[in-house]
Amino acid sequence: MTKSFCHCFSNKEEIDRGITDKCTYLAFCVVSGEHGAVEFSFRTSYIDSDSAAPFKKFYEVSEELEDDDQTSRRLRVHSKHPLAQSDAEPTEKSFLRSSERFYSYKIDLDLNKLQSFNNNPDKYLRTIHSKTLYDEMKAVYRNIFNHLPNALKNDHWVVLVD
C-alpha cells in the first residue's frame, strides 16, 4: 500500500481552455497503514509554505462535491476487511496504487465538521493547516482500525502541488 500523502491538482487545463481564469487546486489527502486508508479531498485557491517546513497552509478552502455535484464530499475509509456486518463488496481502489481490494465507506464527516478547518466570513481566510489535517486524519485512522497508520518522516505527509 502507498504511503500517506497530500497531492494538490491544479485546474490548469480549464484555464488553458478558457473555461475559467482563476487557479484552484483539488487537494487529495490520504493517511494509510497496514489495515487500510482514510481519504479526504477539498478545494483551495492558494497553498502557502509555512515558516516551519514541510508544512503548508491552504487558503480559500471550500468543499469538494460528490459525483452528484450537490452533496459535500465526506471523509472515506478504505479497509482491507469489512468494518461491520454488511453485504458490501470490495472494489478496486486504484488511487491507493495497489492491486488489493478494499471495502469503502463514507463517514459523516465533511469539511465543516473537521476540527482542522478554520471557517471565516472572509472566504480567503477559510484555512486548513496541513499538519493539523494530517493529525486529525491520523486520529480517525487510529479510532477506526485501533492501530496507528504507517509512520512518516517528520510525522507529516509530503504535499505535492501540480
C-alpha positions in Angstrom: 0.0 0.0 0.0 1.1 3.5 -0.7 2.4 5.9 2.0 0.3 8.7 3.3 0.3 11.8 1.0 -1.4 15.0 0.1 -1.5 15.7 -3.7 -2.9 19.0 -5.0 -4.1 19.1 -8.6 -4.5 22.4 -10.3 -7.2 23.3 -12.8 -4.5 24.4 -15.4 -6.3 22.6 -18.2 -9.5 24.5 -17.5 -7.6 27.8 -17.5 -5.8 26.8 -20.8 -9.2 26.1 -22.5 -10.7 29.4 -21.3 -13.3 27.8 -19.0 -12.1 29.8 -16.0 -9.4 32.3 -15.3 -9.0 31.6 -11.6 -6.4 29.0 -10.5 -7.7 26.5 -7.9 -6.5 23.1 -6.6 -8.1 19.9 -5.6 -6.3 18.7 -2.5 -6.5 14.9 -2.3 -5.2 13.7 1.1 -4.6 10.1 2.2 -3.4 8.6 5.5 -2.6 4.9 5.1 -1.5 1.9 7.2 -1.5 -1.9 7.3 -5.3 -2.1 7.6 -6.4 0.4 5.1 -6.6 4.1 4.5 -8.5 7.3 5.3 -9.1 9.7 2.4 -10.4 13.3 2.2 -10.4 16.0 -0.5 -11.2 19.7 -0.7 -10.7 22.7 -2.9 -8.3 25.5 -2.2 -7.2 28.6 -4.2 -3.8 29.3 -2.6 -1.2 27.0 -1.0 1.4 28.8 1.2 4.6 27.3 2.6 4.6 27.6 6.3 7.5 29.0 8.2 8.3 25.5 9.6 8.9 23.2 6.6 7.5 20.9 5.3 4.1 22.3 6.4 1.7 24.1 4.1 -1.3 26.3 4.7 -4.3 26.1 2.4 -6.3 29.3 1.8 -9.8 29.9 0.5 -10.7 26.3 1.3 -14.1 25.1 0.1 -15.8 21.7 -0.1 -15.3 19.2 -2.9 -18.6 17.8 -4.1 -19.6 14.2 -4.6 -20.4 12.9 -8.1 -24.0 14.3 -7.9 -22.5 17.9 -7.7 -24.8 18.6 -4.7 -23.6 16.6 -1.7 -20.5 17.7 0.3 -17.6 15.2 0.0 -17.3 13.1 3.1 -14.3 11.5 4.6 -13.8 8.0 3.2 -12.4 4.9 4.8 -10.9 2.1 2.7 -10.5 -1.1 4.7 -8.9 -4.5 3.8 -11.6 -6.2 5.8 -15.3 -5.3 6.4 -15.8 -2.9 9.3 -19.3 -4.0 10.0 -21.7 -6.8 9.1 -22.9 -5.8 5.7 -23.3 -7.1 2.1 -20.7 -4.6 0.9 -18.4 -6.0 -1.8 -14.8 -4.9 -2.0 -14.0 -2.8 -5.1 -10.7 -1.9 -6.7 -9.3 1.5 -5.5 -6.6 2.5 -8.0 -5.8 5.7 -6.1 -4.1 3.5 -3.5 -1.7 2.3 -6.2 -2.4 -1.2 -5.1 -4.0 -4.3 -6.7 -5.5 -5.1 -3.3 -9.3 -5.0 -2.9 -10.8 -2.7 -0.3 -14.1 -2.2 1.4 -15.0 1.5 1.1 -17.2 3.5 3.5 -18.2 7.1 3.8 -18.1 8.7 7.3 -20.5 11.6 8.2 -17.6 14.0 8.4 -17.4 16.7 5.8 -15.3 19.8 5.6 -17.4 21.9 8.0 -17.1 19.2 10.7 -13.3 18.9 10.5 -11.6 20.4 13.5 -8.7 21.4 11.3 -11.0 23.6 9.1 -10.9 27.3 10.2 -14.1 28.8 9.0 -14.2 32.6 8.5 -16.7 35.0 7.0 -13.9 36.2 4.6 -13.7 33.3 2.1 -10.0 33.8 1.6 -9.3 33.3 5.3 -11.1 29.9 5.4 -7.9 27.8 6.0 -6.6 24.4 6.8 -3.0 23.8 8.1 -1.5 20.6 6.6 -0.1 19.3 9.9 -3.5 19.8 11.7 -5.3 18.0 9.0 -2.8 15.2 8.9 -3.0 14.7 12.7 -6.8 14.7 12.5 -6.9 12.1 9.8 -4.3 10.0 11.8 -6.7 10.1 14.7 -9.6 8.9 12.6 -7.5 6.1 11.2 -6.4 5.1 14.8 -10.0 5.2 16.0 -11.4 3.1 13.2 -8.6 0.5 12.9 -7.3 0.6 16.5 -3.8 0.9 15.1 -1.6 3.8 14.1 -1.1 4.5 10.4 2.3 3.9 8.8 4.9 6.3 10.3 6.3 9.1 8.1 9.4 11.2 8.3 8.7 14.3 10.4 5.3 12.8 11.3 3.8 14.6 8.3 3.0 13.9 4.7 4.6 15.4 1.7 2.4 18.0 0.0 2.8 17.7 -3.8 1.5 20.5 -5.9 0.9 20.1 -9.7 
